[in-house]
């Protein structure tokens, strides 16, 4: 079973990203469980989206204690409980302009792929909406869902700016791929 945690702050789109990702996995014929939790009902408070994906029905009904992947919308949230759910095998994709080397120093033993999703989104005309770029990066890092399925989920669910969302997703996917090649070298 693949277990993913998406964390952001209220208003950043973490819950929307979780729903989009779950929809893409479901479109590939997989069984999916997706649920969210959030503290105060106000903008800026931490928001978590949890996703479980498997070939068989998902019957587990609790928070994810050890994630296979974490998608973090705000690098300041990489602490405490979120990092406690990551081990040496967990991939962490984080929205940040900092380098992978910086994160290697800050979080030794963690597999962090920083993606400057804000810059990607602005270049594609999406402003501060970083969901698509981050989802593309996560899909590349965990090798699922297929990019074509993910971009179709974006087109099917985005109310507007379909081309911009698809381009941001593809660019996030591409940049994560480059980082994976660099880390393997």
RAPE-V466209 format. One record per helix or strand of 2 or more residues. SS is the DSSP state (h for helix, s for strand). FROM is the first residue (numbers start at 1). TO is the last residue. If there is no record, write none. Layout:
ss->SS from->FROM to->TO
ss->SS from->FROM to->TO
This chain:
ss->s from->2 to->9
ss->h from->14 to->27
ss->s from->31 to->38
ss->s from->46 to->54
ss->s from->69 to->72
ss->h from->75 to->77
ss->h from->80 to->84
ss->s from->91 to->95
ss->h from->100 to->106
ss->s from->111 to->115
ss->h from->117 to->123
ss->h from->131 to->142
ss->h from->147 to->157
ss->h from->162 to->184
